[in-house]
Amino acid sequence: MDLKMKVNHLPALTYRFLKSNDSEIDAKDLYIENTNTPEPENVPESVTVKSGMSEDDVRGIFAEVNKKIEAKKANLPGPNGDTAPLNDSQTVRTGMGAEIDNLFKEMNAGVMVVTADEGCKVSEALHIKYSLKNGECALGSQVIHAKKNSEITVIMEYDSEQDAKGFLGIQTRLLAEEGATINLIKVQMLSEGIMHFDDIGSVCDDRASINTINMQLGAGKTWGGNRTTLLGDNSTFDNHTGYLCRNKQSYDMNYVADQMGKKTESNMIFRGVLLDEAVKTFRGTLDFKAGSAGSVGDEQEDTLLLSPDVVNRTIPVILCGEEDVDGRHGASIGQLGDDTLFYMESRGIDEEAAKKLMIRARMESIARMIPDEAIIVRIQQFIRTIL
């Protein structure tokens, strides 16, 4: 099959000539045979895992919160500034958009549903690992459901054979019920011959929290999206993303925090490095809907450019339909300063070694947040190898 999909729609359109309102996945001659999520490891007793679930099953899981979302949307004045496709066909609005859902429906892909029982706080992480062989094309869909006052941690790791070619598409949807917490960690260390997308959509009810850590280190072309709906009052979303793009790699991402409840809080941090002829596009949106009084949002990007040939696009957006909110965004984009290089060279560290040191420091500042020492070591080894 051939894929041609419009993804990563910017919630508020900007000038068309910038070519940043969305992105396109264009892949030819794919033979997608595997549409199953690998069986997870370290499944705690209070967590249930069901594979091969249908989209109707998923709609049932999100039915209650979707009724609340529709009720709030009905009271919003006009479109509230969001000009992205409405995507009403989606069970959960995701960062990459409805065409990803359409692909999974076309392929009749089953969904793995991971559920944390009510009131159970699981300290041990559940692991899901994709290991692609050369020529393999795969899709995987998961739902992580934390019931009332529960907590669950899920670590997803993607790797492949060295110099492998192929395709990996993942969609993960999260539901944190009242007082629940979901910690989702994704680590991507695929070879450069692989195309990859990773789509996330989340809903937080009252006093619920969703925390995501995302390490994007490999794959030749990568698309990522994360749209979190802070539906309930006092709900929170915390994200830390680290990315390293080299050679002719590209990374296109779209993060949206839909803040609908009162006194919600979102915090999005992005740290990355671009080398050689890499291309990166970042879209980050804080959307304060009417009725989100007392909410706070912050998005910060820090990108290190280590080549004159890289292309960096950064589009931070704040949409505001409520007066009593606090929204902040900032971007620090630049090269290694002369003062930094002089300081390191005065201590016997040449320019090339200084660059490698800075790369590892930035990536490890995110990696060290992962609650699994073995994965941290694998990340360090991967970075050491590619540098």
C-alpha positions in Angstrom: 0.0 0.0 0.0 0.9 3.7 -0.4 0.4 6.2 2.4 -0.4 9.8 1.9 -1.7 11.5 5.1 -2.1 15.0 6.3 -1.0 15.1 10.0 0.0 17.5 12.8 -2.5 20.2 12.1 -1.7 23.5 13.8 -4.8 24.5 15.9 -4.6 28.1 14.7 -3.5 28.6 11.1 -0.5 30.8 10.2 0.7 32.1 6.9 0.5 29.4 4.2 3.9 30.2 2.6 5.6 29.1 5.9 4.4 25.5 5.1 3.9 24.9 8.8 0.1 24.5 9.3 0.4 20.7 8.9 2.7 18.0 7.7 2.4 15.1 5.3 3.4 11.4 5.6 4.2 10.1 2.1 5.3 6.5 2.0 5.2 4.0 -0.9 5.1 0.3 -1.3 4.5 -0.6 2.3 3.5 -4.1 3.2 2.0 -3.8 6.7 1.6 -7.3 8.0 1.9 -6.9 11.7 -0.8 -4.8 13.5 -0.5 -6.3 17.0 1.1 -4.8 20.1 3.7 -7.1 21.6 2.8 -8.8 24.8 3.9 -6.5 27.7 6.4 -7.5 30.3 6.2 -7.0 34.1 2.4 -6.8 34.3 1.5 -6.1 37.9 -1.4 -8.0 39.6 -3.7 -5.0 39.8 -3.3 -4.3 36.0 -5.3 -6.1 33.3 -4.2 -6.4 29.7 -6.6 -7.2 26.9 -5.4 -7.6 23.3 -7.4 -7.5 20.0 -10.1 -5.1 21.3 -12.2 -3.2 18.8 -12.7 0.5 18.3 -16.2 0.1 19.6 -14.7 -1.2 22.9 -12.5 1.9 23.0 -15.4 4.2 22.5 -17.2 2.6 25.4 -14.1 3.3 27.7 -14.2 7.0 26.7 -18.0 7.4 26.5 -18.4 9.1 29.9 -15.6 11.7 29.5 -16.7 12.3 25.9 -20.1 13.3 27.1 -18.5 15.8 29.5 -16.3 17.2 26.7 -19.4 17.6 24.4 -21.3 19.4 27.2 -18.4 21.8 27.7 -17.9 22.4 24.0 -21.6 23.2 23.7 -21.1 26.2 26.0 -18.0 27.5 24.3 -18.5 30.7 22.2 -17.8 30.1 18.5 -14.9 27.9 17.5 -12.8 29.2 20.4 -9.8 29.9 18.0 -9.2 26.3 17.1 -9.2 26.1 13.3 -7.8 22.5 13.0 -10.1 19.9 11.6 -12.8 19.0 14.1 -12.0 15.3 13.9 -15.4 14.3 15.3 -14.8 10.8 13.9 -12.0 10.3 16.5 -12.7 8.6 19.8 -10.1 10.7 21.4 -8.5 13.8 19.7 -4.9 13.1 19.2 -1.8 15.2 18.3 -1.5 13.9 14.8 -5.2 13.9 13.8 -8.0 11.8 12.3 -6.1 10.4 9.4 -4.1 8.2 11.8 -7.4 6.8 13.1 -8.5 6.1 9.5 -5.3 4.2 8.8 -5.8 1.9 11.8 -9.5 1.3 10.8 -8.4 0.5 7.2 -5.9 -2.0 8.5 -8.5 -3.4 11.0 -5.8 -3.2 13.7 -6.7 -4.5 17.1 -6.2 -2.4 20.2 -4.4 -3.5 23.4 -6.2 -2.1 26.5 -4.2 -1.8 29.7 -6.3 -1.0 32.7 -5.2 -0.1 36.3 -7.8 -1.1 38.9 -9.6 1.6 40.9 -7.5 2.7 43.9 -4.4 0.7 43.0 -1.1 2.6 42.8 1.4 0.4 40.9 5.0 1.3 41.5 6.5 -1.2 39.0 6.5 -0.2 35.4 4.8 -2.2 32.7 7.1 -2.6 29.6 6.1 -2.8 25.9 8.9 -3.3 23.4 8.9 -3.2 19.6 12.0 -4.7 17.9 11.8 -4.4 14.1 13.7 -6.7 11.7 14.9 -5.5 8.3 12.0 -4.8 6.0 9.3 -5.1 8.6 6.4 -2.7 8.6 4.2 -2.6 11.7 1.3 -0.8 13.4 0.4 -0.8 17.0 -2.5 0.7 19.0 -2.8 0.9 22.8 -5.2 2.4 25.3 -4.0 3.0 28.9 -6.9 3.4 31.3 -6.2 4.5 34.9 -9.4 4.1 36.9 -10.4 6.4 39.8 -7.5 7.1 42.3 -5.1 4.7 40.6 -1.6 5.1 39.2 0.2 3.3 36.5 3.6 3.6 34.7 4.1 2.3 31.1 7.4 2.2 29.3 7.4 1.7 25.5 10.7 1.1 23.7 11.3 0.9 20.0 14.5 -0.4 18.4 15.5 -2.3 15.3 18.3 -4.3 13.7 21.3 -2.1 12.7 20.8 -0.6 9.2 17.2 -2.0 9.0 14.7 -0.5 6.7 10.9 -0.4 7.4 8.0 1.4 9.0 6.6 1.6 12.5 3.4 3.5 13.4 2.1 3.8 16.9 -1.1 5.3 18.4 -1.5 5.5 22.2 -4.6 6.9 23.9 -4.8 7.6 27.6 -7.7 8.1 30.1 -7.0 9.2 33.6 -10.2 9.1 35.7 -10.8 11.2 38.8 -7.7 11.4 41.0 -5.7 9.0 38.8 -2.1 9.3 37.4 -0.6 7.9 34.2 3.1 8.0 33.6 4.0 7.2 30.0 7.6 6.9 28.8 8.5 6.4 25.1 12.1 5.7 23.9 12.7 5.5 20.2 16.1 4.1 19.0 15.3 2.9 15.5 17.8 2.8 12.6 17.8 5.6 10.1 16.3 3.5 7.4 12.9 3.4 9.2 10.0 5.8 8.9 8.1 6.2 12.2 5.1 8.0 13.6 4.0 8.1 17.3 0.5 9.6 18.0 -0.8 10.3 21.5 -4.2 11.5 22.7 -5.2 11.9 26.4 -8.0 12.9 28.6 -7.7 14.0 32.3 -10.7 14.1 34.6 -10.9 16.0 37.9 -7.6 16.1 39.9 -6.0 13.6 37.4 -2.5 13.7 36.1 -0.7 12.6 32.9 3.1 12.7 32.8 4.9 11.9 29.5 8.6 11.4 28.7 9.6 11.1 25.1 13.1 10.3 23.8 13.4 10.5 19.9 16.9 9.4 19.0 16.6 7.4 15.7 14.6 6.8 12.6 15.2 8.7 9.3 11.8 10.4 9.3 9.7 10.8 12.4 6.3 12.4 13.1 5.0 12.8 16.6 1.9 14.3 18.1 0.5 14.6 21.6 -2.9 16.2 22.4 -4.0 16.2 26.0 -7.4 17.4 27.1 -7.4 18.7 30.6 -11.2 18.2 31.1 -11.5 18.1 34.8 -10.8 20.8 37.4 -7.3 20.8 38.9 -6.0 18.3 36.3 -2.4 18.4 35.2 -0.2 17.5 32.2 3.6 17.4 32.4 5.7 16.5 29.4 9.5 16.3 28.8 10.8 15.6 25.3 14.3 15.0 24.2 15.4 14.7 20.5 18.6 14.2 18.6 18.5 14.6 14.8 21.6 14.0 12.6 22.6 13.4 9.0 19.4 14.0 7.0 16.9 13.0 9.7 13.7 14.9 10.1 11.4 15.2 13.1 8.0 16.9 12.9 5.9 17.3 16.1 2.7 18.8 17.3 1.9 19.2 21.0 -1.5 20.6 22.2 -2.7 21.2 25.8 -6.5 21.7 25.7 -7.2 23.3 29.1 -10.9 23.1 29.7 -11.3 22.6 33.4 -10.7 25.2 36.2 -7.3 25.5 37.7 -5.7 23.1 35.3 -1.9 23.1 34.8 0.3 22.1 31.8 4.0 22.1 31.6 5.9 21.1 28.4 9.7 21.0 28.1 11.6 20.2 24.9 15.4 19.8 24.7 17.0 18.9 21.4 20.1 18.9 19.2 20.3 19.3 15.4 23.4 18.1 13.5 24.5 17.9 9.9 21.5 18.5 7.6 18.7 17.6 10.0 15.3 19.2 9.8 13.0 19.8 12.8 9.5 21.3 13.1 8.0 22.0 16.5 4.4 23.1 17.0 3.4 23.7 20.6 0.0 25.1 21.6 -1.5 26.1 25.0 -5.3 26.4 24.4 -7.2 28.0 27.3 -10.8 27.3 26.6 -13.6 29.5 28.1 -14.3 28.3 31.6 -10.7 27.4 32.4 -10.3 30.1 35.0 -7.3 29.9 37.2 -5.4 27.7 34.8 -1.6 27.8 34.2 0.4 26.7 31.1 4.1 26.8 30.2 6.0 25.5 27.2 9.7 25.9 26.8 12.0 24.7 24.0 15.8 24.6 24.1 17.4 23.7 20.8 21.2 23.4 20.1 22.2 23.9 16.4 25.6 22.3 15.7 25.7 22.8 11.9 25.0 25.7 9.6 23.0 23.4 7.3 20.3 22.4 9.8 16.7 23.6 9.4 14.7 24.5 12.6 11.1 25.6 12.7 9.6 26.5 16.0 5.9 27.6 16.3 4.8 28.3 19.9 1.2 29.3 20.2 -1.1 30.5 23.0 -4.9 30.5 22.3 -7.0 32.2 25.0 -10.7 32.1 25.5 -10.6 32.9 29.2 -9.3 36.0 31.0 -8.1 34.6 34.3 -5.2 32.4 33.1 -1.4 32.4 33.1 0.2 31.3 29.8 3.9 31.4 29.1 6.1 30.2 26.2 9.7 30.6 25.2 12.4 29.2 22.9 16.1 29.3 23.2 17.7 28.3 19.8 21.3 28.8 19.0 24.9 27.4 18.7 27.5 26.8 21.3 28.7 30.1 22.5 32.3 31.2 22.1 32.6 31.7 25.9 31.5 28.0 26.4 34.0 26.8 23.9 36.8 28.9 25.3 36.1 27.6 28.8 36.2 24.0 27.7 39.3 24.4 25.5 41.1 26.1 28.4 40.6 22.8 30.2 41.9 20.6 27.5 38.5 19.8 25.8 38.6 20.4 22.0 35.6 21.7 20.0 34.5 18.2 18.8 34.7 16.7 22.3 32.8 19.7 23.7 30.0 19.2 21.2 29.7 15.6 22.1 29.7 16.5 25.8 26.9 19.0 25.3 24.8 16.5 23.3 25.1 13.9 26.0 24.3 16.3 28.7 21.1 17.5 27.0 19.9 14.0 26.2 20.7 12.6 29.7 18.9 15.5 31.4 15.7 14.0 30.0 16.8 10.3 30.1 17.6 10.5 33.8 13.9 11.1 34.5 13.1 7.5 33.3 12.6 5.1 36.3 14.5 2.3 34.7 18.3 2.2 34.9 18.7 -0.4 32.2 16.9 1.8 29.6 19.0 4.8 30.6 22.2 2.7 30.0 20.8 1.6 26.5 20.1 5.3 25.7 23.7 6.3 26.7 25.1 3.4 24.6 23.0 4.4 21.6 24.0 8.0 21.7 27.7 7.0 22.2 27.4 4.8 19.1 25.9 7.3 16.8 28.3 10.0 17.8 
